[in-house]
Amino acid sequence: MGKVTGFLEIDRQVAKYQPASDRIRHFREFTIPMTDGEVQKQAARCMDCGIPYCHGPTGCPVHNQIPDWNDLVYNNNWDEAIRNLHSTNNFPEFTGRICPAPCEEACTLNLEDVPVTIKTIEQAIADKAYEMGHVVPQPSAVKTGRKVAVIGSGPAGLAAAQQLGRAGHEVHVYERESRPGGLLRYGIPDFKMEKHYIDRRVTQMQGEGVTFFCGVNVGVDKPVRELIDGYDAVLYCGGSETPRPAGIPGAELEGVHDAMNYLVQQNRRIGREDIDSVAWPSAPILAGGKHIVVVGGGDTASDCVGTAFRQGAVKVTQLDIRPQPPEKEDKLTVWPYWATKMRVSSSQAEGADREFQVATLEFIGEEGRLTHVRCCEVDEGRKPIEGTEFFIKADLAFIAIGFSGPIESGVVKELGEELKISADRRGNRAVEANDRDYRTSVDKVFAAGDVRRGQSLVVWAIREGRQAARAVDEHLMGSTVLPS
């Protein structure tokens, strides 16, 4: 505990943003970093609680040792702080930018609505580590002679590949897209995380012996059986990419799109990649000068809102079927868990009109082109309220109501019934594999990340990748020294 009275003497301070009028003019990150001194003062607020819920299962899935590196930062020991942070999290510069920070919700000081700015400190440690030259390749001194194929280079695949490479295995990562990163690169807008952070991690991993094969759609371009026969283990980290079906009449109209098609295309455009792809619509989806409706209330919907504003949308309306949550939660009933309360993302703060308890009944168009969205208010049970129908002018509509499981083509299609796929009561589909050994029903094939647990957070993907790497290493060697 760096400063015993820090939480009493120092007010909570968060990083500031560029004004909305400025940041919507570009796609770069817009957070204004705090100075080292400011970060150290915030780290001094950590109470080093007797039971630190922030890094337990309720707060941090990767179990970051938050009180420890807060103390190290306060004492200006940045090099030891990054070593400590890297011991639990391969990519703190990712999580420090795009994780919603359940750790801060679980902070004891959140009982008074002033939690430690853990996410900001984590990002500062990672960025400082690069500035000081502490992030370098760590190749294994001893090679095991075993080969592992990792399918997918999202956060789960990257974390697993790095851990397995450092354990001495020869690791080959197969990625369908032209560059590594999965939805970190193609789903997360640049204004939330610029892609050079992924590139420099890939460079580090290549220095550790990990080989990337991009533009290879396993199960389509390259048979899964070829990998199973040619490697000692195969780890499937393909993600949960199938959009949840909305079942809204008129969804076939020109101008109605699944949210991820829109986000992926814009990320390709910023990355100067060809948007003409079999996997995504090649016709440009641009919001400039248009009225936009976003159906859904989650992070993907918010990303569509921010992207639309940056493309020059005239108006953006976000529809959420859920009731408007309370401004403040009842701490004694929900803490230290994630609370349902009114939250405003940076994208929503840029000027979106938000409608709660509204159902999208139909997309309406003329000559095959979207013109309006027909809506109505709903009660607490999400049943339409008679006489509340209204219409919203719309040139483009994005459906952002989540994902239901892995895509049908590729690995799932080739392995068929061999690779058991289960579904929960909401219809979410996932590869059957437990969170102890991560083995699937197919010999030598493991699964981790969203393809195993369903749509989730980046921090859960990293945790799954690390744990799956440990399971694979133990399977290959009989024992493992990789952390759990």
N, C-alpha and C positions, 0 to 999 in steps of 0.2 A: 504494500500500500504506500504509494509515493508520498502523498500528503494526507495526513490523518484527518484534517479539517477541510480538505479541498472541496468536498460536496457542500459544505456550509458556506464557504467563502466565495466560490466561483460560480457564476451563472452559466447555465447551458448556452452554448453557442453553436450554431450550425453553419455550414458553408452557404454563402449567398449565391444567388443566380444572377446572370445577366438579365436586364429587364426583358419582359416578354416581347416588347416592340423591337428589340434588337435581336434576340435569339431566334425568332421565327424567320429571320432573313438568311439563315444558314443551317447546315446540318451538323455542325461541329458540336462537341461538348460545350456546355455553357455554365457549368459550375465554376465558381471562382474559388480556387484552393485557399485554404487558410495557411498562415505562416507557421513555421515550425514552433514558434513560441505559443501561438494560439492553440495548436494541436496538443502541445505539452500541458497547457493549462486545462484543457478538456480531459486529458488522460488523468490529471490529478484529481478529478471529481470521482473517480472510481473508488467505491467503498471497500473493495476486497471482501465482499460479504462472506459470512460463514458458510452459507450455501449459495454459491453463485449461479442462479438460475440462467444467467445469460449464456453460459456455455454448456448447460445440461441439455437433455433431449427436448425440453420445451423451448429453448432459445436458439441454439446453434447446432444444426444437424452434423456438422463436421467436428464439433466439440472444440472450437477455437479456445485457447487458454487466455481468455480476454483479460482477466485481472492481472495476469502475469505480464502480458505485453503492454498493458496500460502503464504498469509500474516502470517497465523498461523505457518506454517513450518519455515518461515524466523525468526520468533520470538521464535523458539524452543518450541512451544506449540503443541507437537505431539498428546497429548491425546484429545485436543479439535479439532485438525485437523481431526482425524479419526471419531469423533462424527459428525462433519460437513459432511464429505465424506459419511458416512453411512446413513445420512439423505436422500440422493438421490440415492445411489448405494449400493445394498446389498453385492456385491462381487467385490470390487475394485482390489483385487489381481488377479482376472480373467481379467478384462478389462485392467488393467495396463500391462498385458502381451500380450494379443492377440487382443485387439482393434487396428485398424489401425490409430486411433487418428485423427478423423476429427476436434477435438478441436484445434489441433496444426495448421491445415490448416486455421482455422478461426481466429487464433491469429493475432492481429494487427501487431505484430512484423514480421509476415510472409510476410508482404508487402516488407520487406527487406531480406526475406529468412532466418531469424534467430528467429523463434518462440520460445516461452518458452517451455521447455521440460516437458510439462504437463503430458504426459503418464508416464515418468520416475518418476516424483514426486508423482503421484498417486500410483504407485506400491510401492514406498518407504514408503509412509504413511501407506499403508496396511501391509507391512512386518514389519514395526516398531511397529504397533499396536499389532501384534501377539507377537513380541519380548518383549513388555512391559506388556503383559497380559491383554490388553484392550478388546480383542474379546472373550466374554463369552456368554453363553445362556442368553436370555432375555425373559423368559416365561411370559405369561400374568397373571396378578394377578386375573383376573376375567374371568371365562369361560362362554361362551354364550350358551352352550348346542347344538350348531349347528355343523353338520358334513359336510365336504367338501372333495370330491375326486379330486385329480389332476392327470391327465393322462399324463405321460411324466416327466422326471426329468432333462431335459436340462436347460439352463439358465432361460428361461421363467417360466418353471414349478417350479424350485427351488426358484426363486424370489417370485412368487405368493404364494407358500407354506409357505415361511418364513413370509411374510406379514400377511397372513390369520391366521397363528399360533399365531402371536403376537397380533392379534386382539381378540384372545380368542376362536377361533373355533378349533374343533377337525379336524386335517388335515391328510389325508392318501394319500400318493403319490404312484402311480402304475408305475413301470418301466419294460419295456420288457426285458432289458438286466440284467445281473447278478449283476451289480453294478450301483449306481446312477451316473448321470452326463450327460447322453445323448451324443450328439456329442462333448461336452466338454471333455468327457473321451475317447470316441471311435473314434472321427474324428480329434481332434487336436493332433498332435504328441507331445510326451513328451519333445522334445527339445524346443518346444515353451511354453509348460506349463506342469509341472510335476503334477501327479494326486493326490499327497498327499494334495494339496491345496483344491481339491474337498472334499477329505475325512474329513478334519478338519471342513469344513463348514457343511457337513452332520452331523458330531458329534455335532456341535453347535445346528443345527436345531432339532436333536433328543432330546437334552437337553431342547428345547423349546416346546416339545410335538408333533412334527411332526413324523409320522410313515411312514417308507418306506417299500413297498412290491415289491421286485425285482424278476425278472424272471416271471413276469405276463404280458402276451400280451393281453391287453384289446381288446375285440372283437374277440379274438381267444381262449385264455384260460379262459377268464372270460367275460361273456356277458356285453355289455355296459348297457343294460336294468337293470341288477342287480345293477349297480352303481346308475343309475338314481332313481331306487326304494328305494335304501338303504341310499341315502345321500340327504342332503338338496340342494346341488348344485354340479355340476360336471364341472371342468375346463379342457378342452382339450388343451394340449400343446405338441402335438405329433411331431411337426417339419415338414420340407419339405424335404423328403428323396428320392423321386423318381428321379433317374438320368434323365437328359434331353436326349432324344433319339438323337444319332449322325447321324444315317442313313448312316453310312460308310460301304461299301461292305467289307466283310471279318471280320466283328466284332465277328463272331462266332468262329474264329480260336483260338486254344489254345495259350495262351500268351497275349490275348487282354482282358482287364478287365476295369470295371468301377472303377474310382479312389477311391471311398469310400470303396469298397471291400478290396482294398490293404491297405488303411490306418487303417481301423478297425481291420484287421487281425494283423497288426504289433502292434497296441496298445494292443490288447488282448495278444499277445506274450510277450510284455514288462510287462504287468500286471499279467503274469503267469496264464492266463486264457486258457481254452480249446478252440482252434480255430475251432474245429469240431462243427459247428453250422448250424442249418437249414437256418438261416437268411443270412449267408455269406458262400462263398466257403470254403470248408475244406481243399482242396489241398493247400499246402504252396505256397505263391507267394513271391519269393525272388529274389532280383536283383543282388546278388553277382556274379561278373565275367561276367555280361551281358551288352548288349547295350540296353538302355532304350529310348523310345520315349513317351513324355507326350503331349497329345493334349489338349490345353487350356491355357489361360494366367492369370487365377485368383489365389486366395489364395490356393484353393484345389490343383491346379496344382503345385504350389510352394511347398506345403507340400509333394507331391509325389516326387519332385526333391530331397528335403532334405533327405527324407526317403531312396530313392534309393542310394544316396551317402553313407549313413551310413551303408547300407547293402553291400557295396562294388562294386557298379556298375562301369563298365569300362568307359562308356560314357553315358551322359544324354543329350538328345536333347528335347527342349521345342518348340512346334509349336503354333503360335498365328496367327489367321486369320486377326487380326486387324493390321492397319499400325503401324509402330514404332512411338510412341508419341514423341513430342518435349522434349528436355532436360530441358527446362524452360517454364513455362506457362506465359501467359499475365495476370499479377496480376489484372489489371484494368478491365478486362472482366470477371474474374472468382471468385476472392476473394469476400467473405469469404467461398465460396463453395469448395467442393472437386475438385481438378484440375486433368485433364488428362495430365500427363507428364511422362517422362521416370523414372520408379522406379525399383530398384533392391532389391529384398528381400535377406535376409541372406542366404537362400537356393540357390538362383540363383547365388549369389556371390561365392558359393563353387565350381563353375566350369561348370555350365550348358551352353550349346550352345543354344542360343535363336534365333529362326527364326520368323520374322514378315512378315505379308502379305503372308502367306503360307496356302494353303488349303490342308487338308488330303483327298486324293481321294480314297484310297483303302488300306486295309491291305492285304499283300500278304504272302502266306505260302507254305510250302511243307509238304505233308503227314499230313495235318491238323494242322501244327504248324507254328506260325508266324516267318517270316524271314526278311521281309522288309516292309516299309511303302512307298507307292507311293504318291508323293506330287506335287504341282505346285504353282507357284506364282500367286497372284490375284491382280486385280486393286483396286481402291478405292471403287468400288461398289461390291467388293468381287467376281467378275467374273474371271474365270481362264484365264490366259494370254497364248495364244498359243505358243507352243515351249519351255515352261519353266519347263516341267516335270522333276522330279528327284526322286531318291530312297534313302532311309535312311535305313541302316542295323538296325534291331530291333529284339531282343529276347523277349522283353516285351513291351507292349504299354498300357498306362493308359489314359482313356477318362475322362477328367475333364472339362466339359463345363457347369457345373451348375446343378440345380435341378428344376424340373417342378411342384412339389407339394407334398401333403401327399401321403403316400403309400396307395394302393387300398385295402389291407386287413385290418383287425382289425376294428377300429371305423367307418371308412368311408364305408366299405362294409356292416357292420351290420345295420347301420342306413339308408343306401341307400339314397333314394330321400328325406327323412326327413331332413338330414343334407345337406343343399344346398351348392354345390361347384360351384364357378364361375371361369372363365378363362379370362385372359387379352389377348391383341392382340398378345403377344408372346407365348401364350399357357401356361402361368404359372397358375396353379390351386391353389385355396385356399378356405378355409371354409368361408362362408359369415358371417361376424360379423363386426360391425363398431367399431371404436376406441373410442367410448364414453361409451357404456354399455357392449360391448364384448359379447353380447348375440347371440346365433345361433338361427336357426328356430326351434330347439328342446327345449321344455320346460325344464328349470333348467340346460341346458347345455350351457356353455360359451367356448370361444376359444381365444387363445392368442399365440403370437410368430410367428414363421415361418409358422405354419399351417394356420394362419390367414392372414398374410401380404406377405407371400412368402419368399424365401431365402433372408436372410439379415445378419446383424452384430450381434455379441453377445450383444452389448450395446442396440440395438433395442429390442432384446429378453427380456432383463432385464426390460427395460421400459414397454414393453407390459405386462409382468408378474406382475409388480407392479400396473399398471393401472387396469388390469383385477381383481386383488385382491381387489382393492378399489370398483370396480363395483359389485363383488360378495358380499362383506361385506355390501354394501348399499342395495343390493337386499334382503339379509337375515335379516338385522336389521332395514331397513328403513332409516338409516343415517349411516355415516361413519366418522371416524377421520383419516383414512389412507390417506397418502399424494397422490396427483395426479401426 
